[in-house]
Amino acid sequence: MLFRSELHHLPTGRVLAWEHTAESLARQLGRAEDIAAECAAADEQFRAEKDGGQAPALTDAFPPRAGSWCGWCDYRACCPEGSAASEPRRPWDALSTEVGGPPGDGAQADAALAERDAVAHTAAPD
């Protein structure tokens, strides 16, 4: 039996699909459960340290992994590593070639926008 999952990219209308087998679906669910358990353990640690009157050691539970992606992170303002790693970005910055980022970011987004516009213009009534 196959299980289909889809990702819908709303700005372009593009849909990517993947068909999971029972084994691959179980593997992905296992990964999600592992992440959830890790988050629950970190939450318990944070609450225990907070309730004990000590400052929570968030960097122990969530060590920073700084990189160019830090510009989009909600925690950038309170993360010295993330602030040093990247300039702040707005959610829509990846849609422009004017954004300084990894090669191809803007070009891929511009191609997707052009594709969406072409579809919109061909489908639009006169």
N, C-alpha and C positions, 0 to 999 in steps of 0.2 A: 504494500500500500504506500502511496506517495502522499506527502503533505505539502501543499503549495503555500509559500509565504511571498508577500509582495512588499516592495518599498515604493511609495508614490512620491515623486519629486514635484511638489505643487507648483513652483514657479514655471517649470517647463512642461508639466503634464506627463513627464516620462515615468514609465512603470518598469521596475526591474523585478523579475520573479526568480524564485529558486524552488525547486521541488526536493524536499527532504525525504529520505527513506526513514523508516522507523529508527534505525541506528543513528543516522545523522541528527535527527530531531532529538533523540535521547541525549546525544553528546552536547548539543546546544543548550538543552534544558539543564543538563548537569553543570555546564559553565555558568549559566544564569544563577543556579542555586548556590554555587560556590561563591559568586560575587555577593549574593544576598547574605550569605553566612558571614563573609568578611565584613560587610557593612554593619551587620548586627553586632558583631564582636567589637568593632571600633566604636559603635554607639554605646555599648555597655561600658567599655573602657572610659569613654568620655564622661558618661554619667557618673561612674564610680569616682573618678578623679574630681569632678565638679562637686559632687556631694561631700567628698572628703575635705573640701576647702583648698585643694591644690589647683594650680592652673593646669587645665587639660593639655596634654602633650599631643597636639594634633599632628605634628610632624612625625611622631612615632607611628600613629595610626594611618596617616595619609602623607607619606613622604613626597615632596615636590619632585616632579619630573618635567623640568622646564624645557621649553622649546618654542618654536615660532607660533604654535597653537595657543600659547598663553595669552595672546592679545585678545582672544574671544572669551576667556575664562571669567566666570562670575566672581571668582575669588582673587583675581589679580590684584585688587586694591590692598588686600591684607597678606599678600605673598611676595616677599622681597625677590625671591628667585624668578617668579613669573613676571614681575614688573621689570626686572633687569633683562629678561630674555626677549621681550617683544613690546612694541608700541601697542597702545590700546586699539582695538578694532571694533567697529560697529557690525552688527549681524549681517548687514547687506554689503559690507566691504568686499567680500569674496566675489561679488558679481561684477566687479569692475577690473579692468586691466591696470588701473591707476594704483591699485593696492600693491605695496611691496611685500611679496611673500614668496613662497616656494614657486619655482618656475612652472608655468602652466595653469596656475590657479585662475587668473583672470581670463586667459585665453579659453579655457574649458567652459567657464561660465558664460563668456561672450558667445561662444559657439552654441551653447544651449539656449541662450536668449534669442539668438538669430534664428535657430530652428523653431522655437516657439512662435516668434513673430511671423515666420514664413507660413507656418501652419495656420496661424490666426488670419493672415491676409488671404490665403487661398480658401479658407472656410467662410470668410465674411461675405454676406450678401451685398450685391451692388445697389 
